[in-house]
Amino acid sequence: MKESKLSKNQLAEIRARLMQDGTVFECFGKQWITSKSTYPSGDVHAIYSNEGFGKGMNVNKFGPTCVTLYTYDMLGNRTVGKFRYDLIEFENKEA
């Protein structure tokens, strides 16, 4: 884990990159990819595991320090998770 605290500008940059479609990043030792779909009612964001037919979660919100995710299982139970921005490392650092 990183021990350095990120500035507000760095957090805003990470949040903006995660809102883009097709961004690849690493967190919790796995590779993830973002997805953005546009509908008349608005944009829908999701994050998927970057392993073939990976599992995915929908984005509830992009908060100031983390992105909150959710999904439902076959029985309708909601599962919630979070990716903290300070734990995210992008594959393409200069983009």
C-alpha positions, 0 to 999 in steps of 0.5 A: 500500500502507498503511504503518501497522501494524495493531493486534491488535484491528484485525486481529481485526476484519478477520478477523471481517468476512471470515468473514461471508457476503457481505462485499465488499472490495477488494484488489489493485485488484479487488473480492472477495466472501466466501461461507460455506456451512454443512454438517454437517461444518462451515463452508466459506469461499470468496472470489470475484472480484465480476465476474459469473461470477468466479473463486473460491478456497477458504479454507484458514485465517484466520491472524493476519495474512492469509487463505490461499486455495487452488484446483485447476486442471483437471489437479489442480495446487494453487494457493495465494495469500494476502490480507494483512489490511493490504491489504484495504479494505472497501466499507462501512467502518462495518459 
